[in-house]
């Protein structure tokens, strides 16, 4: 069992074993300990994870993960809705761009550390953009907290879930698109209800004040107005 093991967000893990310090993570992180460049370049479409000790590179693990089946449909939904989709990744830039090309995402940035992701989102917000963020790792915690609305994956890191506005328990990206659809319908219903209530009050209150409506008729009208608002809101339940 390694002693004093700790995780460095966005970089890797280090720990002491048999009085030797080991590092597992990105090339730059391990290079600070091993003191030499990685012995070989990673293959296309893989994420390299290096292991090293002082003055020596021990191993390179090449990790590969396929796209989620629902990823393309989710990206297409937001693009067709006129939203700008951006891919920010801690993986090396080549892999991030390959994924972005597969999904048709124009803005793809790889090799970002947690603070760089956070700075990117804050720059967008300074221009007036409303930012929604989806993430699943410890490295995403800060940016999930800073986004205007954020989603963490149900199978992701607990720290990411704690900083997100919502957790996708189903673990599917298309749940984000479903949430956007429901949110859009909800806002339309709210505007409809506010419009109806404003029109009713603008007509009924002056009429009652001038004695044009009997008190009982005003009460019935108010009850009917509330019933219309509730019935309109219930449409969301049927369409969810």
Secondary structure, DSSP 8 states (H G I E B T S, - for coil): --EEEEEETTTEEEEEETTEEEEEE-HHHHHHHH-S--SS---TT-EEEEEEETTEEEEEEEE-----TTHHHHHHHHHHTT---EEE-SS-HHHHHHHHHHHT-SEEE-S--HHHHHHHHHHHHHTT---EEEE-SGGGHHHHHHSSEEEEETTS-HHHHHHSSEEETT--THHHHHHHHHHHHHHHHHHHHHHHHHHHHHHHHHHHHTT-S-HHHHHHHHHHHHHHHHHHHHHHHHH-
